[in-house]
Every structure is written in C-alpha cells, then in structure tokens.
Amino acid sequence: MQVDTASPERADEKQAAILNAAFDAFRTYGFRRVSMADIARGAGMSRAAIYLHFKNKEAIFTALVQSYFDQAAVRMAEELAGAATPEAGLRAAFALKVAKPFDALMTSPHGDELMDAKKTVAEDIAAAGEARLRGVIADWLDTAARDGTVTLDGFGSAAQTASVIYEGLHGVVMSATDYDRMLSDLDRLARMFGRALTPG
C-alpha cells in the first residue's frame, strides 16, 4: 500500500514555499521579468511541481495578494477586539496592515510595478480585500459602540466612519516613500482617530 504524500498538510507546505519564493522573486526582479523557473528555483522545486499548484505566475501573484488580505483581516480583527481602548486598537491594527515584509516591498526597486500589478493582475481580489478590511473596522465600531467603548456621535454609522478611517489609512500607505516614516504617520493617524472615538 502506498502512503499518500499529497496530504492537505503537505500541499499547504508546498504552496507556502512557492508563495514565499514568489514574493522574493517579484521583489527582486519585478512582476514582468519573473519566470516560473525563477520561482521554482527559489522554492527548491521543479517547474513541473510548481505547475501542479499554480497555472502561471499571475495565479501565484493573485494568491499572494489573497493571502495578504486574509492574514491582515484576521489579525486586525483580533487586535481591535482585544484592545483596551479605541486608540490602542487602531494603533495595533494600522501597524499590522503594513507589518513586515511590507517594508521589503517598499524598498524594492520594483515596488511601483508590483503595486500596479495588484491593480491589474489581482484587481478583483484586491478590491474585495480592501472592502473586507473596511468591514473589519466597521464590525469593530458597531460592536464597540453598542458596548459603549466607542462613540460615533457626529460621525455617522459604523460603516461610514470605518470608510473614512480606512481611506485615511490607505492614503498614508499609498503616498509613503519611507517605511519608518509611514509607520510613524500611521501611528499618529491612529491616535487621532482613536481619541476622537473615545467617549468623553
């Protein structure tokens, strides 16, 4: 009897290795120049093995974007729900949105190209991911307002307030040219929003 080596756990490990190698390759060479051979070499696999998991580099890039938003949504929700104050929650959530290896993307000479690829290659995934993160903030605001730990007085609904908060976060990230400066600006923005949301 043969042992099934294609278990879900092994498949997940291989996909993770492929995605990690792809991130490094995209960061180093840019989206257009990267080949499946580059990714396979980085993952320590054959090209044929890579094709068992992904049909092309566009599919790999899309999976990277999906993975980023999946992780960010879960971790941001956890930080917001567990924070002692609105300010603390937003500071942690904002920092997680751009946690490492985001710095590696910013310092890549191909960062702009990769951000453009996110809009073209993975446009639907990115749009859904951004909406999901706005939803995480809205859900937190809705729950916190009912609990009395956040005030929405004068700000509109939880969804409206979350949209403004997220657009502020997004604006800082998209205009940033220096990672440390971006972290500092995001922390400042989180403190401003957090204090405004704290009941008097």
Disulfide bonds with the S-S distance in Angstrom:
none
